[in-house]
Amino acid sequence: MPLKSRTYRAIAVASLALLAVAWGAIPLFVRVDVPPSHLVAMRVTLGAMVLVLFSMATTRFVVPRHRWRGVVALGSVLAAHWLTFFVAIKLTTVAVALAVVYLGPLLAAGLSGPVLGERVGNRAKLGLLLAIVGTGLVLRPGAGATLGGVLAALVSAGLLAALMIVGKPAARALGGLALATWELVVAALLLSPWTVQTIRESAEYWPQFLVLGALFTGAAGVVYWSAMRRLPVSVVSVIMYLEPASAVVWAAAFLDETPTPVTWLGAAFVVAGGVLAAAEAAEEEAVVAPAAM
C-alpha cells in the first residue's frame, strides 16, 4: 500500500476513534428533561444548518438524481435510529443501552462481505469477537436492563446496521460532506414539527442543543462519513465500539451510574477490539471492493 494511502487510513482511524469517544458523552445530553423526539429534532436541524452553511462556503454538494432515493432513505433511517437510541437511554442505563445498540455494527460487519463485497481480515474478526464478549459482560443479568429500554435499543441496533450498509456506497459516491449534509436535511424535514415545538417550549436548553446539534452532529457527520469512505465497514464497526466503552466512563463521572468491575472488564474488551481493528486498517489486505447502491 502506498505511503500516502497508509497516511490517509491512519488519519481516518485516529479521527474516527476520537469521534467515538466524544459521542460517548451524548447520553449526558439525553438525560435532560426534554422528550427524545424533541432532542433528535433539534440535533438534526442544527446539524443540518451547520453543514449546509459550510458546504455552500467550501464546495458544491449537488446530489445526482439517481442518488436521491438512497439519500432520503438514509435520512429517514438516521432519524428513526436516533429516536429509538434516545428512548433506550431514557428507559435504561447508559451501559445497557449502548451495549445493545452496538450489536448493530456486528450485524453490519457480518453483512459487509455478502452485501458490499468487503474482505474481513483476521484482526477485525478477533476484534469483533472481543467486542461481543465485552458487550455480553456489560449486558449481564442484574446490570440494570429494562424490557422497554432493551427493546428500543434492539430496534436502534437494526437501524444502525442498515445505516452503515446502505451509507457506505453512498459515502463513496457522494463524499462524506455531501452525504452528511443531505441526510441531516432529510431528517430535519421529517422531524420539523417537533423542532418548532421545542423552540417554543425548551429555550433554556439551547446550550445543550447547540453542542449536540452543531458539534456532535454537524461537524461529526463529516468526520464519520469521510472515514467510512476509506475504511472497510468491518473496521469502522469495531472502532466505533469505543463509543459505548467511553460512555460507561462518562456516565460514571457525570450521571452517578457506577460500573461494577465486570462492567469495566467488558469495556476493556471493547477497547481492545477497537485497537485490533485499527491495526487491521493499516494492512494492505484490508481492501474495499467496489460496490454500487
N, C-alpha and C positions, 0 to 999 in steps of 0.2 A: 504494500500500500504506500503511495507517495507520502512524503513528509507533510505536505500541505494538507492532504486529506486526513492524516492522523491528527494534525493540529486541530482541524475543524471538529473532528469527532471528540477530541479531548475537551474542547470548549463546550460542545453540546452536552457532554456528560456532566461537566462541572456546573454549568448553568442550570441543568435540569435537577441536579442534586440540591443545589441551593434553593431552587424554587420549591421543591418538595418539602424541605424543612420549613420554609416560610408558610406554605399552605397548611402545615400542621397547626398553625396558630388560628386558622379560620374558625374552629369551634368557639374560641373566645368571643368572637363577634356574634355567633349564632345564639349564644345564651342570653342575649339582651331580650328585653320584654317586647319583642316585635314578632308577629306571625312569620313563619317560614316563607309564605308566598310573597310577603312584603319585602323581606330581606333579599330574596332572589331577584325580585323585580328591580330593586334599587341597584343590586350588584350588576346585573346585565345592562341596565340603562346607562349607568355612569361609566361602566367599562366600554360600552359601545361609543359613547360620546368622546371619550379619550382617544380611542383608536381611529374613529372617523376623522377627527381633527389632525391626528398625527399622520394618517395616510394621505390626507389631502395636501399636507405640507411637504411630504417627502417622496411620494411615489403615486403612480396610478394603481388603482385597485379595482379595475373593471373585471367582472366575472363573466366568462363566456356563457352564452345562452344555454348550452347543453350541460353546464355545471350547476345551474341554479337549483334544480331539483335536489341535488345532493346537499347543497348549502342549506336549503330550507329544512331538509331532514335533520341535518346536524344541529341547526339552531333549535329545533323542536326537541330533539333528544337531550341536548345540553340543558335546556330549561327544566325538563322533567327529571333529569339526573340530579340537578342541584336541589330541586324541590324535595325529592324523596330523601336526599342526603341530609338536608337541614331538618326535616321531620325526624329522621332517625336520631340525630344529635339531641333534639329536644326531648325524645322519649326514652333514651337510654344513655349510658355513659359514653364518653368520647372514645375510650379504648374499644368498647364493643362495637360501636357504630363504624369506626374506621376499619376494624378488623374484618367485618362482614363486607363492607363496601369494597374493600380491596381484594375480594375474591374476583372482582371484575377483571383486573389485569391478568389474573391467572387464566381466566376464560379467554381473554384476548390473545394471550401468548399461545394458548393451545390452538386457537383458530388461525393464527397468523401464517402457519405453514400451509394448510389446505386452501385458505381463502386468498392470502396475499403472496404465496409462494416464497416466503422467507425461510431461511435456514436458521434453526435454533441450535447454537453451539453448546458444548458440554458445560461450560462455566455458567451460561444462562440457565441451563436445566438444573444444575445444582443450586443456583441462586433461587430459582423458583421453589425447589424442594424446601430450602431453608425458610423461605417466606411462608410456605404452607404450614410448616411446623410452628413458626413463630406466631402466626395468626391463630392457630389452634390453642396455643398456650394462653394467648390474650382472651380468647373466647371460651375458656373452660367453664364448666358449671360453677355457679356461685360468683361469677365475675361481675354481676350487676345487669345482666341481659334482661330485657323485657320483650314480650311477644310482639307488641306493636313496633318497637324500635328495630328488632331483628328483621321483621317482615319489610319494613320501609327500607332498611339497609340492603336487603336482598334484591329488591326491585332496583334500587340505585346501582347496585353492582352489575346487574344485567345491562342497564342503560350505559354504564361506563364502558363495558366491553364493546357494546355496539358503537359507541362514540369513537373508540380507538381504532376499531377495524374499518369503519366507514371513513373516518377522518384521515387515515394515513395516506391513501392515494389522493385525496383532495388537497392535503397539505403539500404534497409533491407537485401537484399540477398548478395550484394557485399561489403557493408561497405562504409562509406562516402568518405574515401580517394581513394579507387579504382574507385568508380563511378566518383568523381570529376576529377580524373586524366584522365580516358579514354574518358569521354565525351569532355573534352578540347582537347585531342589529335585528336579526330574525327573532331571537329570544326576547329582546326588549319589546318588539311589537306585539308578540304573543302575550306578554305579561303587563302591557301598558295600563290596563285598568287598575291593577294593584299599585303601580308606580304612582298614579295620580292620587290614590287614596293614602299612600304612605307619605307623600309630600304634605298632604293636608293634616295628617294626624300625628306624625312622628318627627317633627322638626328637631327635637332635642338629640336625636341620634345621628345627625349629619356627619360628625367626625368619623363615626364607625362606618357609615355608608361610603364615605369617600375612600377610606383605606381599603375596605372590602371591594369596592367597585373599580376605582381608578387604578389602584396599585395591584391588588391581588387578583384582579380580573382583566383589566385592560392591558397593562404592561406585561403581566404574567402570561397572558394568552399568546403574545408574540413569541416569548421565550419558549413556551411549551411546543407550539406547532413548528417553530424553526428547528428545535431539537428533534421533533418527530420526523422531519424531512430527512435527517441524516442518520438516524439510529433505527435499527430494527424494532418492531413492536415488542418482541420478547425482552429486549434490553430496557426499553422505556418502562415496561411493566414492572420490572424488578426495582429499577432505580426509584420509581415513584412510591415504593414501599417505605422510603424514608419519611413520607408524609405521615402515615399512621404511627410510625415509631416516634417521630418528633412530637406528634400530637399528644402522646402519653406524657411526655415531659412538659409540654405547655400546660396541659390540664392539671398536672401535679403542682406546677408552680403558681397557677393563677385561678384554678377552679376548685381547689381542695379535693381533687379526685386522686387520692394517694394510691399509687400502684403497689401491688404485692411483689415480692421477689420473683414469683413466677411470671408476672406481667413484664417485669424488667427483662427477664430472660427471653421472653418472646420478642420483645422489642429489639434485643441484641441480635437475635436470629434474623430479624427483618433487615437490620442494618448490614449484617454480614452478607445477606443475599444481594443487597444493593451494590456492595463492593465487588462481588464476583461479577455482577452484570456490567459494571464499569470496566472491568478487565476484559470482558468479552467484547465490548465495543471497540477496543483497541486492536483486536485481532483481525487479520486480513480475511479470514474465512467468514466473518460476520457480514455477509453480503446481502444487500437488499435487492431482491429480484423485481423486475418491472411489474407493475400492477396498474390496472385501469379501473375506474369507477363507473 
